[in-house]
Amino acid sequence: MDRLPPLPQTLDEQLCFALYSTSHAMTKAYKPLLDKLSLTYPQYLAMLVLWERDDMAVKDIAARLDLDPATVTPLLKRLEALGYVERVRSAADERVVNVRVTPEGRALKDRARSVPADLFCAMQQTPEFLIRLRADLQQLRDALSVANER
């Protein structure tokens, strides 16, 4: 068995804090870009999901974002109030609420196209580094998901 490296003791040595503070910094970097679109970061993520696949059930949007449906519902109601989506009860099962992108929501997609490039410029990292980082983070997330299911 490999020897374990010295275990982190201080806050700055903790992987969890590095991930937490980086997530906070990422959300903060998005803020001025999303303010121009009158969106919050969670609303932007929900719109990204719907731009990928329109007309989804609330529970499926929540699953894609790894959030509870009770958390996603108020977010979607705000997007509906902004005119970007409409929530419609399923004809097949009235318990199911589907969410569809409106024409205004499709126009928002065009206005939001520059957000990833603008953020990339702000990060000042190479594409190769960011691609590798995303893959490493996805691998870590998947491993933690498996561990959490045990």
Backbone as CSV, one residue per row, in Angstrom:
resi,resn,N_x,N_y,N_z,CA_x,CA_y,CA_z,C_x,C_y,C_z
1,MET,0.839,-1.184,0.000,0.000,0.000,0.000,0.884,1.247,0.000
2,ASP,0.497,2.240,-0.786,1.249,3.494,-0.834,1.140,4.217,0.494
3,ARG,2.212,4.922,0.819,2.179,5.754,2.027,1.307,6.957,1.783
4,LEU,0.491,7.282,2.746,-0.348,8.474,2.636,0.512,9.715,2.796
5,PRO,0.225,10.741,2.005,0.939,12.004,2.224,0.489,12.595,3.556
6,PRO,1.245,13.555,4.069,0.796,14.199,5.312,-0.615,14.756,5.131
7,LEU,-1.458,14.498,6.099,-2.842,14.958,6.001,-2.917,16.464,6.232
8,PRO,-3.764,17.148,5.459,-3.863,18.606,5.603,-4.400,18.986,6.980
9,GLN,-3.834,20.032,7.530,-4.231,20.480,8.858,-4.878,21.862,8.836
10,THR,-4.368,22.745,7.994,-4.872,24.118,7.982,-5.974,24.270,6.942
11,LEU,-6.705,25.344,7.047,-7.788,25.622,6.100,-7.273,25.650,4.666
12,ASP,-6.181,26.358,4.436,-5.659,26.493,3.074,-5.119,25.186,2.500
13,GLU,-4.843,24.214,3.335,-4.376,22.908,2.867,-5.535,21.965,2.515
14,GLN,-6.740,22.328,2.865,-7.906,21.466,2.658,-8.377,21.532,1.203
15,LEU,-8.528,20.380,0.575,-9.065,20.326,-0.781,-10.475,20.900,-0.816
16,CYS,-11.269,20.582,0.192,-12.653,21.065,0.213,-12.700,22.594,0.195
17,PHE,-11.788,23.249,0.896,-11.793,24.713,0.901,-11.324,25.267,-0.440
18,ALA,-10.361,24.607,-1.058,-9.918,25.049,-2.389,-11.077,24.969,-3.384
19,LEU,-11.848,23.885,-3.314,-13.003,23.744,-4.206,-14.079,24.773,-3.877
20,TYR,-14.364,24.950,-2.602,-15.390,25.894,-2.156,-15.035,27.319,-2.571
21,SER,-13.814,27.740,-2.279,-13.423,29.121,-2.575,-13.308,29.359,-4.078
22,THR,-12.912,28.333,-4.830,-12.861,28.456,-6.285,-14.268,28.564,-6.860
23,SER,-15.191,27.784,-6.333,-16.584,27.879,-6.770,-17.135,29.274,-6.500
24,HIS,-16.821,29.798,-5.327,-17.270,31.152,-4.980,-16.658,32.181,-5.939
25,ALA,-15.366,32.045,-6.231,-14.695,32.970,-7.151,-15.282,32.863,-8.559
26,MET,-15.627,31.654,-8.975,-16.215,31.450,-10.301,-17.575,32.132,-10.388
27,THR,-18.401,31.944,-9.375,-19.716,32.588,-9.348,-19.569,34.103,-9.372
28,LYS,-18.597,34.610,-8.632,-18.337,36.055,-8.590,-17.881,36.569,-9.961
29,ALA,-17.084,35.775,-10.673,-16.623,36.171,-12.009,-17.780,36.212,-13.008
30,TYR,-18.747,35.330,-12.835,-19.915,35.312,-13.716,-20.838,36.508,-13.485
31,LYS,-20.859,37.031,-12.258,-21.856,38.035,-11.880,-21.942,39.221,-12.831
32,PRO,-20.850,39.927,-13.154,-21.004,41.081,-14.052,-21.476,40.683,-15.451
33,LEU,-21.101,39.492,-15.893,-21.532,39.020,-17.211,-23.029,38.724,-17.213
34,LEU,-23.505,38.116,-16.132,-24.918,37.746,-16.044,-25.799,38.918,-15.653
35,ASP,-25.232,39.895,-14.946,-25.997,41.105,-14.615,-26.485,41.791,-15.888
36,LYS,-25.673,41.749,-16.939,-26.061,42.353,-18.224,-27.290,41.663,-18.814
37,LEU,-27.492,40.405,-18.412,-28.623,39.614,-18.912,-29.764,39.556,-17.898
38,SER,-29.588,40.215,-16.761,-30.559,40.180,-15.651,-30.798,38.759,-15.157
39,LEU,-29.726,37.961,-15.110,-29.806,36.583,-14.630,-28.887,36.384,-13.438
40,THR,-29.300,35.499,-12.536,-28.400,35.024,-11.494,-27.664,33.803,-12.047
41,TYR,-26.627,33.383,-11.349,-25.878,32.209,-11.796,-26.765,30.955,-11.840
42,PRO,-27.562,30.659,-10.800,-28.442,29.481,-10.892,-29.454,29.585,-12.042
43,GLN,-29.969,30.784,-12.300,-30.896,30.961,-13.424,-30.183,30.688,-14.751
44,TYR,-28.946,31.143,-14.865,-28.153,30.894,-16.075,-27.971,29.391,-16.281
45,LEU,-27.646,28.667,-15.213,-27.479,27.218,-15.330,-28.773,26.548,-15.782
46,ALA,-29.899,26.977,-15.232,-31.188,26.410,-15.635,-31.462,26.698,-17.110
47,MET,-31.145,27.907,-17.551,-31.350,28.237,-18.966,-30.424,27.401,-19.848
48,LEU,-29.187,27.162,-19.418,-28.284,26.304,-20.194,-28.886,24.915,-20.374
49,VAL,-29.474,24.383,-19.308,-30.119,23.068,-19.382,-31.248,23.102,-20.408
50,LEU,-32.082,24.128,-20.342,-33.239,24.214,-21.243,-32.830,24.535,-22.679
51,TRP,-31.751,25.260,-22.869,-31.275,25.514,-24.237,-30.730,24.235,-24.861
52,GLU,-30.210,23.326,-24.021,-29.743,22.030,-24.520,-30.917,21.148,-24.915
53,ARG,-31.942,21.143,-24.066,-33.115,20.286,-24.302,-34.347,21.000,-23.776
54,ASP,-35.116,21.546,-24.661,-36.314,22.304,-24.304,-37.435,21.354,-23.872
55,ASP,-38.425,21.922,-23.186,-39.631,21.196,-22.782,-39.295,20.028,-21.854
56,MET,-38.750,20.359,-20.708,-38.353,19.355,-19.719,-39.222,19.462,-18.473
57,ALA,-39.399,18.345,-17.805,-40.095,18.336,-16.520,-39.199,18.984,-15.467
58,VAL,-39.829,19.641,-14.509,-39.077,20.300,-13.431,-38.147,19.308,-12.749
59,LYS,-38.627,18.094,-12.499,-37.797,17.100,-11.811,-36.567,16.733,-12.635
60,ASP,-36.685,16.749,-13.958,-35.543,16.436,-14.820,-34.532,17.587,-14.850
61,ILE,-35.034,18.811,-14.817,-34.141,19.974,-14.734,-33.380,19.918,-13.413
62,ALA,-34.099,19.633,-12.336,-33.472,19.539,-11.013,-32.404,18.448,-10.995
63,ALA,-32.712,17.299,-11.583,-31.743,16.200,-11.619,-30.496,16.600,-12.408
64,ARG,-30.700,17.275,-13.529,-29.558,17.703,-14.362,-28.662,18.680,-13.614
65,LEU,-29.257,19.534,-12.772,-28.500,20.519,-11.998,-28.030,19.962,-10.653
66,ASP,-28.408,18.716,-10.363,-28.088,18.084,-9.084,-28.643,18.890,-7.914
67,LEU,-29.895,19.327,-8.083,-30.598,20.095,-7.056,-31.933,19.433,-6.747
68,ASP,-32.508,19.807,-5.642,-33.831,19.332,-5.259,-34.880,20.091,-6.074
69,PRO,-35.957,19.424,-6.535,-37.005,20.142,-7.274,-37.577,21.332,-6.505
70,ALA,-37.638,21.234,-5.180,-38.158,22.350,-4.380,-37.247,23.576,-4.459
71,THR,-35.982,23.375,-4.752,-35.038,24.484,-4.934,-35.180,25.086,-6.326
72,VAL,-35.450,24.234,-7.301,-35.514,24.671,-8.700,-36.824,25.393,-9.009
73,THR,-37.911,24.999,-8.374,-39.218,25.588,-8.682,-39.248,27.108,-8.527
74,PRO,-38.784,27.690,-7.408,-38.808,29.159,-7.307,-37.919,29.836,-8.357
75,LEU,-36.809,29.209,-8.665,-35.899,29.726,-9.688,-36.612,29.780,-11.047
76,LEU,-37.339,28.705,-11.369,-38.070,28.660,-12.638,-39.227,29.652,-12.656
77,LYS,-39.853,29.855,-11.507,-40.930,30.856,-11.427,-40.383,32.254,-11.724
78,ARG,-39.174,32.546,-11.232,-38.563,33.854,-11.520,-38.229,33.979,-13.003
79,LEU,-37.745,32.895,-13.607,-37.467,32.922,-15.048,-38.756,33.104,-15.846
80,GLU,-39.836,32.517,-15.350,-41.134,32.692,-16.003,-41.584,34.147,-15.882
81,ALA,-41.394,34.752,-14.716,-41.768,36.160,-14.513,-40.959,37.086,-15.424
82,LEU,-39.724,36.677,-15.735,-38.888,37.460,-16.656,-39.292,37.244,-18.117
83,GLY,-40.136,36.234,-18.354,-40.611,35.960,-19.707,-39.744,35.003,-20.500
84,TYR,-38.772,34.349,-19.847,-37.836,33.480,-20.563,-38.323,32.042,-20.702
85,VAL,-39.206,31.623,-19.807,-39.749,30.263,-19.866,-41.232,30.306,-19.539
86,GLU,-41.911,29.219,-19.878,-43.292,29.037,-19.431,-43.388,27.657,-18.797
87,ARG,-44.147,27.588,-17.722,-44.382,26.323,-17.029,-45.782,25.852,-17.394
88,VAL,-45.871,24.587,-17.838,-47.141,24.039,-18.313,-47.340,22.660,-17.696
89,ARG,-48.530,22.433,-17.157,-48.843,21.103,-16.613,-48.948,20.100,-17.760
90,SER,-48.433,18.921,-17.532,-48.486,17.855,-18.524,-49.931,17.399,-18.710
91,ALA,-50.335,17.218,-19.961,-51.683,16.716,-20.243,-51.803,15.254,-19.813
92,ALA,-50.702,14.516,-19.890,-50.709,13.100,-19.532,-50.742,12.876,-18.023
93,ASP,-50.120,13.789,-17.263,-50.052,13.644,-15.807,-49.988,15.039,-15.195
94,GLU,-51.085,15.479,-14.620,-51.169,16.851,-14.107,-50.219,17.131,-12.947
95,ARG,-49.634,16.086,-12.368,-48.646,16.303,-11.304,-47.316,16.791,-11.872
96,VAL,-47.114,16.561,-13.155,-45.850,16.916,-13.816,-45.962,18.307,-14.425
97,VAL,-44.965,19.144,-14.121,-44.892,20.482,-14.712,-43.707,20.501,-15.667
98,ASN,-43.995,20.818,-16.919,-42.942,20.945,-17.924,-42.574,22.408,-18.097
99,VAL,-41.339,22.645,-18.479,-40.838,24.000,-18.675,-40.366,24.126,-20.114
100,ARG,-40.834,25.188,-20.763,-40.481,25.449,-22.167,-39.856,26.826,-22.292
101,VAL,-38.894,26.933,-23.181,-38.259,28.221,-23.463,-39.189,29.023,-24.364
102,THR,-39.395,30.279,-24.024,-40.229,31.183,-24.826,-39.376,31.819,-25.927
103,PRO,-40.011,32.516,-26.868,-39.213,33.255,-27.861,-38.230,34.233,-27.197
104,GLU,-38.643,34.861,-26.096,-37.736,35.761,-25.366,-36.552,34.983,-24.795
105,GLY,-36.814,33.771,-24.339,-35.743,32.913,-23.816,-34.777,32.481,-24.896
106,ARG,-35.304,32.246,-26.107,-34.420,31.902,-27.229,-33.579,33.110,-27.636
107,ALA,-34.173,34.300,-27.583,-33.414,35.522,-27.882,-32.327,35.741,-26.828
108,LEU,-32.625,35.384,-25.582,-31.636,35.500,-24.510,-30.426,34.617,-24.798
109,LYS,-30.663,33.451,-25.370,-29.554,32.545,-25.706,-28.567,33.247,-26.631
110,ASP,-29.073,33.970,-27.609,-28.188,34.701,-28.524,-27.384,35.757,-27.772
111,ARG,-28.027,36.440,-26.837,-27.342,37.479,-26.061,-26.325,36.880,-25.091
112,ALA,-26.539,35.624,-24.690,-25.663,34.970,-23.711,-24.494,34.227,-24.360
113,ARG,-24.453,34.183,-25.671,-23.410,33.410,-26.367,-21.988,33.817,-25.989
114,SER,-21.788,35.081,-25.660,-20.433,35.557,-25.362,-19.986,35.250,-23.932
115,VAL,-20.888,34.805,-23.083,-20.544,34.597,-21.669,-19.375,33.617,-21.499
116,PRO,-19.388,32.421,-22.110,-18.254,31.506,-21.905,-16.919,32.104,-22.373
117,ALA,-16.914,32.767,-23.509,-15.669,33.361,-24.013,-15.193,34.495,-23.112
118,ASP,-16.134,35.310,-22.642,-15.766,36.404,-21.735,-15.174,35.857,-20.436
119,LEU,-15.755,34.787,-19.933,-15.239,34.186,-18.704,-13.869,33.561,-18.950
120,PHE,-13.712,32.901,-20.090,-12.418,32.311,-20.449,-11.327,33.382,-20.447
121,CYS,-11.611,34.528,-21.036,-10.636,35.627,-21.064,-10.313,36.103,-19.653
122,ALA,-11.316,36.175,-18.807,-11.108,36.643,-17.433,-10.235,35.675,-16.636
123,MET,-10.314,34.380,-16.939,-9.547,33.387,-16.182,-8.065,33.400,-16.533
124,GLN,-7.722,33.835,-17.716,-6.327,33.918,-18.161,-5.590,32.585,-18.000
125,GLN,-6.216,31.526,-18.474,-5.622,30.193,-18.453,-5.640,29.638,-19.872
126,THR,-4.805,28.647,-20.136,-4.784,28.048,-21.468,-5.996,27.139,-21.637
127,PRO,-6.448,26.971,-22.876,-7.558,26.033,-23.108,-7.208,24.624,-22.624
128,GLU,-5.965,24.205,-22.841,-5.549,22.857,-22.433,-5.672,22.677,-20.920
129,PHE,-5.242,23.679,-20.173,-5.346,23.611,-18.715,-6.805,23.495,-18.285
130,LEU,-7.671,24.319,-18.871,-9.081,24.325,-18.465,-9.793,23.039,-18.858
131,ILE,-9.458,22.489,-20.008,-10.052,21.212,-20.432,-9.626,20.099,-19.477
132,ARG,-8.340,20.074,-19.132,-7.829,19.062,-18.197,-8.454,19.244,-16.809
133,LEU,-8.561,20.493,-16.363,-9.160,20.778,-15.056,-10.611,20.310,-15.005
134,ARG,-11.377,20.616,-16.052,-12.779,20.182,-16.080,-12.871,18.659,-16.016
135,ALA,-12.025,17.966,-16.781,-12.038,16.500,-16.765,-11.674,15.967,-15.377
136,ASP,-10.671,16.565,-14.747,-10.274,16.136,-13.403,-11.397,16.372,-12.393
137,LEU,-12.056,17.523,-12.490,-13.158,17.828,-11.571,-14.340,16.890,-11.795
138,GLN,-14.627,16.572,-13.051,-15.712,15.633,-13.336,-15.380,14.247,-12.784
139,GLN,-14.120,13.840,-12.907,-13.692,12.547,-12.363,-13.832,12.534,-10.842
140,LEU,-13.432,13.610,-10.193,-13.562,13.711,-8.738,-15.031,13.698,-8.323
141,ARG,-15.869,14.461,-9.041,-17.305,14.491,-8.739,-17.909,13.097,-8.865
142,ASP,-17.557,12.382,-9.931,-18.105,11.042,-10.143,-17.662,10.080,-9.038
143,ALA,-16.397,10.173,-8.634,-15.895,9.308,-7.560,-16.612,9.610,-6.247
144,LEU,-16.830,10.883,-5.969,-17.540,11.257,-4.741,-18.998,10.806,-4.790
145,SER,-19.612,10.879,-5.967,-21.000,10.418,-6.106,-21.107,8.934,-5.794
146,VAL,-20.162,8.156,-6.303,-20.152,6.716,-6.029,-19.943,6.472,-4.536
147,ALA,-19.003,7.198,-3.938,-18.733,7.035,-2.503,-19.950,7.420,-1.667
148,ASN,-20.678,8.434,-2.087,-21.858,8.886,-1.342,-23.022,7.906,-1.439
149,GLU,-23.016,7.062,-2.462,-24.088,6.078,-2.634,-23.873,4.845,-1.769
150,ARG,-22.675,4.690,-1.237,-22.378,3.503,-0.407,-23.026,3.585,0.935
